[in-house]
């Protein structure tokens, strides 16, 4: 089969694609094998590069390797819960925050972790 034949090949000709999956692909605008091969995701997360929190800007999405020193679970309001992990990386202190996920406090212990998320720098405090 040459390149031209593969481009016009229907999706249903592929082994793992049935009627239902073919309809789902049509909704995405994928009509043949060439469309499927050339379909790229809207966003791509590169989690191979670790960043330093020291050089991160407000609202950056980064992967950071750090040491968790302490974990606090706090209730605020009537039913809302917040978990704060106090972290250190190369002498720089910051907090990692989870809202309404109290189970995180039980899972985290002091030690090394990788966290991915958005940097918030408010009033000189990084979280």
N, C-alpha and C positions, 0 to 999 in steps of 0.2 A: 504494500500500500504506500503510495507516495503522499507528499505533503498536501496536495490539492484534494485527494480523496479523503484524507483524515479531517480536513476542514469542513467538508460537507457531510461528514458522517453524523448520523443522528445520535442523540444521547442514549436512546433506548437500545442501541447496538452494543453499548458497554455492559459488561456482565452484572455489575452491582447496581444498575439504575433501572428501577421499575417505573410503573405509571405515576405513582404518587411522587416519587423523588423527581421525576422528569417535570411534573407540573410545578413543583417548588422551584426548580431551576428556571423554568419559563418566567415565573414571577420576578426573578432576579435579572431577567434579560439574557439568560444563557440559553441559546437555541440549538447549538451544535457543539461538537468537540472542540473546535477552534475557540469558540467563546469561552468554554470551560477552561482551557489552557491559559487564555489571556485574562481571566478574571482575577483581579488583585483585591485584597482587602482594603477597606477604607482607611484603617489605622493599623499600625504595626508597632508592637512593643519590643524594643531591644533590651532584654534583660541580661545582656552579657557584660555590659560596662557598668562598673560600680563608680559612684560619684562621691565626692567629699561634701559633706553638709556645710562645711566652712565656706565653700565657693558657690553654693546653690543660691539662686535668686528666688524671690517670692513667686509662687505659683508654678515653679518647675516641678515636673514629674521625674523623680530620680529613684535609683536603686542604691541603698546605702547599707554598708556593713558596719555594725556597731555593737557595743557591749551594753546590754541592759543591766542597770545597777539596782533598780527598784521598780516595783509595780504597785500602783494604787488604784483601787476601785472606789468610785465616788458616786453617790446618788444625788441628783439635783432635780428640783421640781418634785412632782408627786410620783411619777413612775419612770423618770428618765435616769439612765445610768451612763457613766463615762469611765473608761479605763485609761489611765495614763501610765506609760512606761518611760522612766527616766533613763536616758541613754548617753553614752559618751563615745566620741570618735576623735582620735588624735588630740585629746585634751579639750575638745569642744563639746559642751553639754547641750542637750536638746531633749524635747519630749515627743513621744509618739502617742497619738490619741485615737481611741475607738469610741464611737457613740453607740449606745444601746446594744452592746455586745459584751455582757458581763462575763461570759464564759472565757473570754480572752485572758482575764486576770488569773484564772486557774491554770491555763495552759502555759503562760509565760513564767519563766524563772530567770534568775540572774545568769547571764552567759552571752555568747556571741549569736547574733541573728542578722538576717538580711531583711530589710523592709523596703517595700516599693510604695510610693505615694507622693502626694502633693506637699510641697514645702510651704509653710505659712510663716511669715516673719512679721509678727505684730508687736509693736512697741519694743523692738530689739530682742524679743523672745522668739526663738525658732522652734517650730513644732511640725 
